Amino acid sequence: MKTTVEKYETVITKNTFYFYNREFEQTYEGYVNSIKETLLNIKNQVQNDGLKKEIFQDLICNKEHGLRALLALTGFSNESLKRLITFIRIVDDPELNRLTNKEKWMTDTKIENIKEWPDSKIQKTIKDDANFRSGLINLFFEGASIPILSNALPLFEIKKLSISKLNFELEALIDTLIRYKEKGSYSGMKENNPEQVIENILSELEISFERGDLGELIKNAPDTKRTMDFIIPNKSYPKIIIECSFLVTTSSGQGDKSKTEISIDSLIKKHYPDAQFIGFVDGIGWYVRKNDLKRMVAAYGDVFTFHEEEIERFTKLLEEVFDK
């Protein structure tokens, strides 16, 4: 059995610093180079023949990594594209429907049962359905001008649907590089967190709050308690306890999260019977995982979204509870 010092020395003296699989690196480099060469070919086509939708329809239909190349050019992530396609399938907006040829490829009869398409389904539909293919390219050419998209998508994302990027304009390509680089920082900014909306309302109403663990749960259920997003007005005498879950992505972990919230609800009812346990549950990630959503909302006494009308309803609840 090695000593702690010996184990420490193993990590220090035998450190590889940056592990990589040489065979994988070579394979992946071939993939990256393929996308680069594809985009260089498309750039030449655009320069020689002019900017035409047909060039990009052929790109995503007939080139092996055509869709990935288009996304790289515009800075639009694969996950964002999947969310956008789901959004298009869910909403019923005449202008967006016409732009995307929705009525010609949409086969879902009940939008309440809509599930997100996997990558394989998107690729197959691109190859098999010319209406879907042209509608998708229309989004990249004209999507930024559609009011429902410019209202629903963050400005950071809508700026990626720019015809100047498809025209390989230098300023637009620099914009793509910057947005790739800053995506993580942008997503992590406190001001970009939906919870900031709740914090602002509490500040305006001059209502105090705390975050963290509830004392009775630490004492009585240390293994199952969890950190609370908002404890209003304080941990000693909470009147409202809030958990937030705004999900744009989808994952199997959503099922576990809903189970956790149900157990927390039981603990709060037992140890803080006078407190209201409410949830802010929103985002397209929940919309397409409806079974998990049903379990999730069952844990709360009431549920709000970040819709304007729901924010007003939440504000009224605060005013009533705290006599504002």
C-alpha positions as CSV (number, residue, x, y, z in Angstrom):
1,M,0.0,0.0,0.0
2,K,1.5,3.3,-1.1
3,T,1.8,6.2,1.3
4,T,0.0,9.5,0.7
5,V,3.4,11.1,-0.2
6,E,4.2,8.3,-2.7
7,K,0.8,8.6,-4.3
8,Y,1.2,12.4,-4.5
9,E,4.7,11.9,-6.1
10,T,3.2,9.6,-8.7
11,V,0.8,12.2,-9.9
12,I,3.5,14.9,-9.9
13,T,6.3,12.9,-11.6
14,K,4.2,10.9,-14.0
15,N,1.8,13.6,-15.0
16,T,1.0,13.5,-18.8
17,F,-0.2,17.2,-18.5
18,Y,-2.5,16.9,-21.6
19,F,-3.8,13.4,-22.3
20,Y,-4.8,12.7,-25.9
21,N,-5.4,9.7,-28.0
22,R,-3.2,10.1,-31.1
23,E,-5.4,7.9,-33.3
24,F,-8.5,9.8,-32.3
25,E,-6.7,13.2,-32.8
26,Q,-5.9,12.2,-36.4
27,T,-9.4,11.1,-37.1
28,Y,-10.9,14.2,-35.6
29,E,-8.5,16.5,-37.4
30,G,-9.7,14.9,-40.7
31,Y,-13.3,15.8,-39.7
32,V,-12.3,19.4,-38.9
33,N,-10.4,19.7,-42.2
34,S,-13.4,18.3,-44.1
35,I,-15.6,21.1,-42.7
36,K,-13.0,23.7,-43.5
37,E,-12.6,22.5,-47.1
38,T,-16.3,22.4,-47.5
39,L,-16.7,26.0,-46.4
40,L,-13.9,27.1,-48.6
41,N,-15.7,25.5,-51.6
42,I,-19.0,27.2,-50.6
43,K,-17.2,30.5,-50.3
44,N,-15.9,30.1,-53.9
45,Q,-19.3,29.3,-55.1
46,V,-20.9,32.3,-53.5
47,Q,-18.1,34.6,-54.9
48,N,-18.5,33.1,-58.4
49,D,-22.3,32.6,-58.6
50,G,-23.6,35.1,-56.1
51,L,-25.4,34.4,-52.8
52,K,-28.1,31.8,-53.6
53,K,-30.3,29.7,-51.3
54,E,-29.8,26.7,-53.6
55,I,-26.1,26.6,-52.8
56,F,-26.8,26.1,-49.1
57,Q,-29.7,23.7,-49.7
58,D,-27.3,21.5,-51.7
59,L,-24.7,21.9,-48.9
60,I,-26.9,20.5,-46.1
61,C,-28.4,17.8,-48.3
62,N,-25.4,16.4,-50.2
63,K,-22.3,17.2,-48.3
64,E,-21.4,14.7,-45.5
65,H,-20.8,17.4,-42.9
66,G,-22.8,20.1,-44.7
67,L,-25.1,21.0,-41.8
68,R,-22.2,21.2,-39.4
69,A,-20.4,23.4,-41.8
70,L,-23.4,25.8,-42.0
71,L,-23.6,25.9,-38.2
72,A,-19.8,26.6,-37.9
73,L,-20.2,29.5,-40.4
74,T,-23.0,31.1,-38.5
75,G,-22.0,30.2,-35.0
76,F,-25.3,28.5,-34.4
77,S,-24.8,25.5,-32.1
78,N,-26.3,22.1,-32.8
79,E,-28.3,22.2,-29.6
80,S,-29.7,25.7,-30.5
81,L,-30.8,24.4,-33.9
82,K,-32.6,21.4,-32.3
83,R,-34.4,23.8,-29.9
84,L,-35.3,26.1,-32.8
85,I,-36.8,23.3,-34.8
86,T,-38.8,22.3,-31.7
87,F,-40.0,25.8,-31.3
88,I,-41.1,26.0,-34.9
89,R,-43.1,22.8,-34.6
90,I,-44.8,24.0,-31.4
91,V,-45.8,27.6,-32.3
92,D,-48.4,28.6,-34.9
93,D,-47.3,31.8,-36.4
94,P,-48.4,32.5,-40.0
95,E,-45.2,34.3,-41.1
96,L,-42.9,31.8,-39.5
97,N,-45.0,28.9,-41.0
98,R,-44.7,30.4,-44.5
99,L,-40.9,31.0,-44.1
100,T,-40.3,27.4,-43.0
101,N,-42.8,25.7,-45.3
102,K,-44.2,24.2,-42.1
103,E,-47.5,23.0,-43.5
104,K,-45.7,20.9,-46.1
105,W,-43.5,18.9,-43.7
106,M,-45.1,19.1,-40.3
107,T,-46.6,15.6,-39.6
108,D,-47.3,16.0,-35.8
109,T,-51.0,16.1,-35.3
110,K,-51.0,17.0,-31.5
111,I,-48.4,19.5,-30.5
112,E,-48.9,18.6,-26.8
113,N,-47.3,15.3,-27.6
114,I,-44.3,16.8,-29.5
115,K,-40.9,15.3,-28.6
116,E,-37.6,16.8,-29.7
117,W,-36.1,15.4,-32.9
118,P,-32.7,13.7,-32.5
119,D,-29.8,14.6,-34.8
120,S,-30.5,11.5,-37.0
121,K,-34.2,12.6,-37.5
122,I,-33.1,16.1,-38.5
123,Q,-30.5,14.8,-41.0
124,K,-32.9,12.3,-42.5
125,T,-35.6,14.9,-43.0
126,I,-33.1,17.3,-44.6
127,K,-32.2,14.6,-47.1
128,D,-35.8,13.3,-47.7
129,D,-37.9,16.4,-47.7
130,A,-37.1,19.3,-50.0
131,N,-39.7,21.5,-48.2
132,F,-38.0,21.1,-44.8
133,R,-34.6,21.6,-46.3
134,S,-35.6,24.9,-48.1
135,G,-37.4,26.0,-45.0
136,L,-34.3,25.5,-42.8
137,I,-32.2,27.5,-45.2
138,N,-34.8,30.2,-45.3
139,L,-34.3,30.6,-41.5
140,F,-30.6,31.4,-41.9
141,F,-31.4,33.9,-44.7
142,E,-34.5,35.6,-43.3
143,G,-35.1,34.3,-39.8
144,A,-33.8,37.5,-38.1
145,S,-36.6,39.5,-39.8
146,I,-39.5,37.4,-38.4
147,P,-41.0,39.1,-35.3
148,I,-41.9,36.0,-33.4
149,L,-38.2,34.8,-33.6
150,S,-36.7,38.1,-32.8
151,N,-39.0,38.3,-29.7
152,A,-38.4,34.7,-28.6
153,L,-34.7,34.3,-29.3
154,P,-32.1,36.2,-27.2
155,L,-30.4,38.9,-29.2
156,F,-27.1,37.0,-28.8
157,E,-28.7,34.1,-30.8
158,I,-30.8,36.0,-33.3
159,K,-27.7,37.9,-34.5
160,K,-26.3,34.5,-35.8
161,L,-29.1,34.3,-38.3
162,S,-27.4,36.9,-40.5
163,I,-27.3,36.9,-44.3
164,S,-23.9,38.6,-44.1
165,K,-22.4,35.5,-42.5
166,L,-23.6,33.4,-45.5
167,N,-22.0,35.9,-47.8
168,F,-18.6,35.3,-46.0
169,E,-18.3,39.0,-45.1
170,L,-15.2,39.5,-43.0
171,E,-17.0,41.5,-40.2
172,A,-19.7,38.8,-40.0
173,L,-17.0,36.0,-39.7
174,I,-15.3,38.0,-36.9
175,D,-18.7,38.3,-35.2
176,T,-19.0,34.5,-35.4
177,L,-15.6,34.0,-33.8
178,I,-16.4,36.4,-31.0
179,R,-19.8,34.7,-30.2
180,Y,-18.1,31.3,-30.2
181,K,-15.5,32.6,-27.7
182,E,-17.9,34.4,-25.5
183,K,-20.8,31.9,-25.4
184,G,-19.7,30.4,-22.1
185,S,-19.2,33.8,-20.4
186,Y,-22.5,35.1,-21.8
187,S,-24.4,32.0,-20.5
188,G,-22.8,32.3,-17.1
189,M,-23.5,36.0,-16.5
190,K,-25.6,36.7,-13.5
191,E,-27.6,39.3,-15.4
192,N,-28.6,36.6,-17.9
193,N,-29.9,34.3,-15.2
194,P,-33.8,34.1,-15.0
195,E,-33.4,34.1,-11.2
196,Q,-32.3,37.8,-11.5
197,V,-35.9,38.6,-12.5
198,I,-37.1,37.3,-9.1
199,E,-34.3,39.1,-7.3
200,N,-35.2,42.4,-9.0
201,I,-38.9,42.1,-8.0
202,L,-38.0,41.4,-4.3
203,S,-35.6,44.4,-4.4
204,E,-38.3,46.7,-5.8
205,L,-40.8,45.5,-3.1
206,E,-38.1,45.8,-0.5
207,I,-38.5,42.2,0.6
208,S,-35.5,40.5,2.0
209,F,-34.4,36.9,1.1
210,E,-31.7,34.4,1.7
211,R,-30.2,31.5,-0.2
212,G,-28.9,28.2,1.1
213,D,-29.9,25.4,3.5
214,L,-32.9,25.4,5.9
215,G,-31.9,24.8,9.5
216,E,-34.6,22.2,10.3
217,L,-33.7,20.2,7.1
218,I,-30.0,20.2,8.1
219,K,-30.9,18.8,11.5
220,N,-33.5,16.3,10.5
221,A,-32.7,15.3,6.9
222,P,-29.1,16.1,6.1
223,D,-28.8,13.5,3.4
224,T,-31.9,14.6,1.4
225,K,-32.0,18.4,2.0
226,R,-30.9,20.7,-0.8
227,T,-29.8,24.3,-1.2
228,M,-32.8,26.6,-1.8
229,D,-32.8,29.3,-4.5
230,F,-34.9,31.8,-2.5
231,I,-35.9,31.7,1.1
232,I,-38.2,34.7,1.8
233,P,-37.8,36.7,4.0
234,N,-35.2,34.6,5.9
235,K,-34.2,31.1,7.0
236,S,-35.5,31.5,10.5
237,Y,-39.0,32.3,9.6
238,P,-39.6,31.5,5.9
239,K,-42.9,32.4,4.4
240,I,-42.1,31.5,0.8
241,I,-39.5,29.1,-0.5
242,I,-38.7,29.1,-4.2
243,E,-36.9,26.7,-6.5
244,C,-36.1,27.8,-10.1
245,S,-35.6,25.4,-13.0
246,F,-35.3,27.1,-16.4
247,L,-34.1,24.6,-18.9
248,V,-33.3,25.1,-22.6
249,T,-31.6,21.8,-23.0
250,T,-33.1,18.4,-22.3
251,S,-31.5,15.5,-20.3
252,S,-32.4,12.3,-18.5
253,G,-31.5,14.2,-15.3
254,Q,-34.8,16.0,-15.5
255,G,-36.5,12.9,-14.1
256,D,-34.2,12.8,-11.1
257,K,-34.7,16.5,-10.5
258,S,-38.5,16.0,-10.4
259,K,-38.1,13.2,-7.9
260,T,-35.8,15.3,-5.7
261,E,-38.3,18.2,-5.6
262,I,-41.1,15.9,-4.5
263,S,-39.1,14.7,-1.5
264,I,-38.2,18.3,-0.6
265,D,-41.8,19.2,-0.7
266,S,-42.6,16.5,1.9
267,L,-39.8,17.8,4.2
268,I,-40.9,21.4,3.9
269,K,-44.5,20.5,4.7
270,K,-43.3,18.6,7.8
271,H,-40.8,21.1,9.2
272,Y,-42.1,24.4,7.8
273,P,-45.9,23.9,7.6
274,D,-46.6,27.6,7.3
275,A,-44.3,28.2,4.4
276,Q,-45.4,28.1,0.7
277,F,-43.1,26.0,-1.5
278,I,-43.4,27.3,-5.1
279,G,-41.5,26.7,-8.3
280,F,-40.4,28.7,-11.3
281,V,-40.4,26.1,-14.0
282,D,-39.9,27.3,-17.6
283,G,-38.0,26.8,-20.8
284,I,-38.4,24.6,-23.9
285,G,-36.4,21.8,-22.2
286,W,-39.4,21.2,-19.9
287,Y,-41.9,21.6,-22.7
288,V,-40.6,18.6,-24.6
289,R,-40.3,16.4,-21.4
290,K,-43.9,16.5,-20.3
291,N,-43.9,13.4,-18.1
292,D,-41.0,14.8,-16.1
293,L,-42.8,18.1,-16.1
294,K,-45.9,16.6,-14.6
295,R,-43.9,15.1,-11.8
296,M,-42.0,18.3,-11.3
297,V,-45.0,20.6,-10.9
298,A,-46.7,18.1,-8.5
299,A,-44.0,19.0,-5.9
300,Y,-45.0,22.6,-5.6
301,G,-47.9,24.4,-4.1
302,D,-47.9,26.7,-7.1
303,V,-45.9,27.1,-10.2
304,F,-44.9,30.2,-12.2
305,T,-43.1,30.8,-15.4
306,F,-41.2,33.9,-16.5
307,H,-44.0,35.0,-18.8
308,E,-45.0,38.6,-18.2
309,E,-48.5,37.6,-16.9
310,E,-47.0,35.1,-14.5
311,I,-44.5,37.6,-13.2
312,E,-47.4,39.9,-12.5
313,R,-49.2,37.1,-10.7
314,F,-46.1,36.3,-8.6
315,T,-45.7,40.0,-7.7
316,K,-49.3,40.1,-6.5
317,L,-48.6,37.0,-4.3
318,L,-45.7,38.7,-2.7
319,E,-47.8,41.8,-2.1
320,E,-50.5,39.8,-0.4
321,V,-48.2,37.7,1.8
322,F,-46.1,40.7,2.9
323,D,-48.9,43.4,2.9
324,K,-47.2,45.5,0.3
